[in-house]
Amino acid sequence: MLAKLKSATYIGIDGTLVDVEVDLSKGIPSFSLVGLPETMVKESKERVLTAIKNSGFSLPLKKITINLAPADLRKEGTGLDLPIALGILSASGHFASELLKEKVFLGELSLDGKLRRIRGALPIAILLREKGIKEIVLPFENAPEAGIVEGVDVYPVNSLKEAVDFIKGDIKIEKFEVEKEKIFSELSFYDVDFSEVKGQTSAKRALEVAAAGGHNILFIGPPGAGKTMLARRFPTILPGMTLEEALETTKIHSVAGKLPSDKPIITTRPFRAPHHTISDVGLIGGGHIPKPGEVSLAHNGVLFLDEFPEFSRNVLEVLRQPLEDGSVTIGRAKFSVTFPARFVLFASMNPCPCGYLTHSEKECTCTAGQIRRYLSKISGPLLDRIDIHLEIPSITYTDLSSKKDGEPSEKIRERIEKARKIQLERFKNESGIYFNAYMKQKHIKNYVKISPDGENLLKNAMENLNLSARAYTRILKLSRTIADLDESKEIKPHHIAEAIQYRALDREYWEGY
């Protein structure tokens, strides 16, 4: 007997359909699985057969052959357990194979026949919508995630037995309904706020500029200056996630197995803060079957790298592609996978190994050679991709003891959203350009208009402050963003002056090391 049904898996962050064909024939009882199954799929044999037995069904004493088509596509994950089990039961005569048509089945089986949560339910549901397939049967835990996608009817089941009863019509299962607006309103909040930050006015202003223009940022300051505190609150001033951004971000977290069980969709900007001991694969992604790394998990959000020079040089250098392209491509012998990775890089570091080079009270104990080696860990090409370098002073007692709250994130975010709207209108005809940080030379020529006084100020700054050549373009981009925050079409001297202050590592003071 032969049974056919549809399932799906994912490659990268995109779903792909899989046809499951099950044939039972006479011969010595055996179980053969073909169609380029990966290790987890191969292991489904023991899970499937044991689950069938423990669900109260008799095992067929026949030769079982299972083909996963297309045969040239590698299959991974545990979501094929349920369709394989259903195919075996259908081929055994428990129900007609015609009942399996027009549906896609997903689910990992436990040994007692219960269904477990799988990875990648959201990208698979999006695929089904694109293919015009209306119904999907999957574990109850995945229902909220898949139910986010309109146009696909989601039927959640808890066990193999329940799935069989539903297919046969013995029980009725209502399609799962998701209230997207309610979910967004309940989950779109942060548990931290900029109003909690004492002092550091210049740092908060720099973060406002960075958020408005999508600029990468590097804070340099002594231990305890509040760099990490500021970083964790940075996502709260970024514009709210659109539904498209939320779906794309959730797809990445879903296939990586990082989607929280109580959050069917990511509705706030991701904040990823890997430790400096992370490997290049952990940061950029990879593996035998490529999985997204921290740069992709930070997509549409913030990647925070504390103790920036302490990261391995190899790890830091792999950041250059995602910072430039907004994506990561991981190649293997027979295929390659591209993961989106458009994020704001927020890095922080001490000014020297001991941390007190720029401290107003504590004395630095580092030699010039130690400071030079410490700063040289960050390569020029990587530094070129960071628009803002700012020295952060230590916090004074007066600031710490102040009873007055700072400006709340909501107020700052309102100004940023206005500036973002100006940029979206400016670049509406430019492919792949959304913010000032992504401008190329041709965009700078077209959109950066400086007043004569501003030109003179920039010329004097380049000559007198010994600013590097790399600083020139960055200052132009930053001044454009600062002018957008002022809703000014022309870039004026005070916009240029503020932008110059955000290039600490280009000044002569640092060049001495």
N, C-alpha and C positions, 0 to 999 in steps of 0.2 A: 504494500500500500504506500502511496505517496501523498504527502501533505506539503502545502506551500503557504507561507505567510510572510508579512513584512515586519522588519524591525529597522533599527538605525543605530549608528554609532557616530563618532565625531573624529575629524582630522584637524588638528590645530584648535580653532574655536568655532569651526563650522560643522554642522551636521551632514551626514551622508546616509542614504538609504541602503539597507542590506536585505536581500531576499534570503529567507531561511527555507531550505528544502530538506525534507526528512523522508527517507525511504526505509521501509522495513521489508526485509526479504528473508527467505529460508537460509539456514546455515547455522554455524556455531554462534551462539550469542556473543555479540561484540558491539563496540561503540567506536565509530570512526568519524572524525571531524576534519573537514577539508575546507579550503578557501582562505589560506593565509591567516589563521587565527594566532594571536599573540598568546603569551603564557597564561594570562588571566582567563582568556577564552577557552584555552585547552583544558584548564582546570575545571571548567563547567561540568564535565562528565560526572564527576563524583557528586557535585552539588545537585545536579539535575536528577540523576537516578535516585539518589537518596530522598530528595524532596518529593518525587513522584510516589515513592513507596510510603513515606510517612504522611502523605496527604490522603491515603486510603485508596490509591489506584494500583492496579496490578502492573508489574513490569513486563513488557513484551519479551518473550524468550526467542528473540530473533536477531538477525544481523541489522544493526542500526547504522545507517550512513547519513551524515548531515553535511550539506554543502552550504557555505555562506558565500553568496554571490553579490557583487562581482568578484571573481576569484583572484584578480590581481590587486585587490585593495586590502591592505592590512587591517585586521579587525582587532580592536582592543576594548578593554573595559569589561564590566560584569553585566551590562544591561541586556546581553543576549541570552541569559539563563532562561527567562520566562518564555520567550518565543520558541526556544529549542524544546523546552518541556511541553509546551502546547502542541508543537509539531509532532512530537512523539505520541502524545495522547490522541491527537486527531488521526494519525496514521494507524494507531492501534484500534480505532473504531469507537472511541468514547464519544466523539461528536463529528459531524460532517465538516470537511475542510472548507466548504462554501461559507460557513459561519465566520471564518477568519478573514474573509475579504473585506476591503474598505477600511481596515483598521491597522494601526501600527502598535506593536507590543514591545514593552521595555520592562526590565526588572531583574534585580539580582535575587537569587533564591538562597534562603538559609536551609539547613538540613531538615528542619521541621516543616518546610513548605511556606514559611512566611516570606514576604517580600521586603527587601532592604532598599534603602535609598541608593540611587546611582548618580554618577557624574554626567553633566552635559545635557540635562533634560531641556534646558532653555534653548540652546542652539538647535537641538533636534526639533523642538516645537516650531521654531522659526522656519526651519527647513520644510516642515510639513505644510505650513501656511503657503510658502512659495510654490510647493508642488501641487497644491490644491487638495491635499489629503485632509479630511475633516475630523477623523477620530483617532485618539491615542489612548491606550490602556497602559498604566504605569503605576508604580508604588504610591501609596497615599502620601508619603512624605515629599514626593516630588510634585504633587498636584499644584500647590500654590505657585511654584516656580514656572511650570509649563502653562498654567492657567493665565499668566500674564499676557500671553500671546493671543490676540483676537483672531477669530476665524477658525480656531481648532477646538473641538470639543474634547475635554479631558475627563476620562473616567478612571478614578483612583480605586485600586484594589489592595487588600491587605495580605492576600495569600494566593497560592496556586489554585486551591480549591475554590476560592471566591471568584477567581478569574474564569475558571471552567464553568461555574454556575452562571456567571454573567453571560458568557458566550452562548450557552445553551438556552438562555432565557428563563432559567429557574429563579433567578433573582433579578431585581431591577436596581440599577445604580444610576443616580442622578449625575448629570455632568457637573463638574466642579466649577463654581462661579467665583471670580475674583473681583473685588472692588478696588480697582487700581487707584482711584483718587483717594480713597480712604487709606490705603497702604502708604501712598506718598505722603499724606498729611501726618500719619502716625510715625513714620520712620525717618522723615526728612528733618532731623534735628541733631544738634551736637551737644555733648555734655560739657563742653568747655566754651569760653567766650573771651574775646579780647578785653573786655572790661575788667578782667581779673589780673591783667598785666600792670604792674606798677612801674612807672617811669618809662625809660627806653622810647622816648618820643620819636627820635630819628629812626630807630629800627622799625617801629610800627609804620611810619611813613614810607620807608623803603619797601616794606611788605605790601603796602597798598599799591605802590607803583608796580611792583612785581606781579601782583594779582591782576591789575588792570591791563597790563600788556603781555602777560604770559612769559615774563622774564625769569630765567634761572637766577638763583641768588646764592651768595656765599657770605656767611657771617663769620667775622674773626673777632674773638674776644676771650678774656680770661675765664677760668672755671667759675660757675655760679653767676654769670652775667645774665642768664635767662634765655640763652639761645634755644635750648630744647623746649622750654615753655612757649616761646614765640612760635616755634615750628609746629607744635601740636595744635596751635590755634589758627595757623595759616589757612587750612581748608575752610574754616568758618567764614572767611571773607570772600571766598571764591563764589562766582555766580552759581545759583542752584542748578542741579542736574536736569537736563531735558530728558524726556522719555527715551529718545534715541540713544543718548549717552548712557542712561541707566541700563538699557538692554545690552549695549555693547560691553559695558563694564561687567555686568552680571554674567554674560557669556564666558568671559575670561575666568572669573572666580568659580563658575560652575564646573568648567572642565578641569580646573586645578584642584577641585575638591575643597575650596576655601569659602564656599557660600554658607553662611550661618544657617542653622536649621530654622531659626525664627525670623529669617529675612528672605522672602522669596525673590527680592530684587534689591540691588544696591541703589539707594536713593541719595546717599551723601557722598561727597568727594572722597575717594580712597586716600588713606594716609599710610604709607609703608615706611618702616624705619628698620631696615636690616642691620645687624651687628657688623662691625668692621672685619670680623673673621669670615664673612660669607665668601663662598667661592664664585668664580666667574659664571659657572653654570647656574648657581643659585640666583645670581643677580640677573643674568641675561636670559636664562631659560636653556633647556636642552635635555639631554638624556637619550637613551636608546629610542624611545618614542618621545619626541620633544614635548615638553610641558612648559607652560609660561613661567617666567622668572619674576623677580620683584619689580623689574621695570614695566612689565606688562600688567602685573597686579596693581600697579600705581597708575594705570591708564586713566586719563580724565581726572587725575588727582595730583597728589604730591608724593615725591620720593625724597625722603629725608635721610641724608648720610651724615651722621654725627661723627666727630673725630675724623674728618675727611682724609687727612694725610696718612692715617693709620690703615686705611684700606690697601690691599695689595695693589701694586702698580698695574698688574695685568687686569685686575678687576676694574680699576678705574678707566683703563683704556677702552674696555668693551662698551663703555657708556657712550662713546663717540657716535656710533651708528644710530642708536635710538634718539639721542639728542638732536642729531642732524635730520633724520628721516621720519621720526615719529613712529617707527616700527622696527621689529627685529626679525630677521630671516635666518632660520636655522636649517642648514642643509645636511642631508644624509645621502647615502650612496644611491638610493632609489627614489627619493622624494625630498621635498623641502617644505617647511612650514613657516608662515609669516604670522607673527603676533603683533597686534597694535601696541604701541608704547609711547603715547603722547602724554607727557606729564610735565609738571614744573619741578625742576631739581632744586632742592633746598639743602645746601651743604653748610656745615659749621666746623670750625677748627679753632684751636688755640693759636696765638701768634707765634709761639715757639714751643719747644718740647716741655718746658716747665710750666708754660701758660701765662707768665707774668711779664712779658716783654713790654706791653703797653699799659700795664697796671699803674695807677696813679700813686699807690702806696707801697705795694710789695715789689721787691727787687728781683729782677731776672737773673738766674744763675747759669744761663746757657752761654756757650761761646759762639762767636760769629760763624764758625764752621758748622756747629750743631744746628743753628738757625737756618743756614743756607741749605743743608741737607734736608731739613724738615720741610722747607718751602718747596724744594725741588721735586718732592714726591708728586706734586701736581704738575702735570706736563702743560706746556704752552698750548698745544691744540685743544686740550680739555678746558683750560682756562678761557680760551677764546669763545667757548660756548656758554660761558656764564657772564651774564650782563652786569650783574650788581655784585660788587665786593664792598662790604661795609664793616668798619671797625665798630665793635659793640663795647661800650665802657662798662665797668663794674657798676652795680646798683648802689646808690647812696642810701644811708640810713633814712634820710628825709623822704625819699621815694617809698621805701619799704614801709615806713610808719604812717604814710598818708592814708586817711580814711576815705578819700575821694575815689570813686570808681572811674576807670578809664572809659573811653568811648566804646560802646558795645559793637559787636561784630555786625549787627544788622545795619547800623548807620554807615559803617565803612563799606559794606557790601552794596548799599544803594548807590554810592558814588562810583564804585567799580563797575556795576552793571550799566550805568550811563556811559562810561568810557568804552566799555565793550561794544555797546550798540553803535557808537560812532565808528569803531574799527570794523565791525561787521558790514556796515554800510560802505565804508571806504574800500574794503576788499571784496565786495560782492561779486565782482567780475574777475577776480584773481583766483585761479585754481590752487587749492591747498593752503591758502594764506587766510588766517582768521584773526591773528593778533599781530601787534607791532613787532614782537620778538622774532617772528618768522620772516620778516622782510628781507629781501635780497637787495643787491645794489640798485637794480632797476626800480624797485619799489621806493627805496630811499630817495632816489632822484625825483620820482614823481610826487611823493607825498610828504617829504620833509622840507618844508619851506621855512627858512630862518630869516628873521629880521636882520637888517644891517648891523645893529648893535649886538645882536646875538652872534653874528659871524665874527665880529671883532673880539668879543669875549672868548669865543672858542679858539680863535687863532692865538690869543695871548696865553690861554691856558695850556695849549699844546706846547708852546715855546718855553714858558716860564716854569711850569710844573713838571716838565720833562715827561709828559704823558706818552705812552707807547703808541705805535701806529694802530695796534689792535683796539686801543681805547676809542679811537675816533668814530668808527662805525657804531660801537656800542653806545656812545654818548648821544649820537643822533637818534638811535632807536628809543633810548630812554627819554630824551627830551620830547620826542613825539608823544610818548605815553603821558608824560607829565602835562603837556599841553592839552591832551585829550581830557585829562581829569579836570583841567580848568575850562574845558569846552572852548578852547582857543584854536582857531585854524592855523594861525601863525605861531611859530616857536619864538619865544621872546627871551631876553637875556636871563631872567630869573629861572626859566625852564632849563636853559643850558647850565647855569650855575649849580642847580640842584643835581642834574645828571652827572656833572663832574665829581660831585662828592661821593658818588656811588662807584668810583673806580679806584679803591684804595690800593690794590696790588699793582697798579700801573704807575704809582707815584715814585718819586726819587727815593723817598724814605725806605720803601721796600726793595727798590732796585739795588740798594746798597748791600743787600744780602744775597 
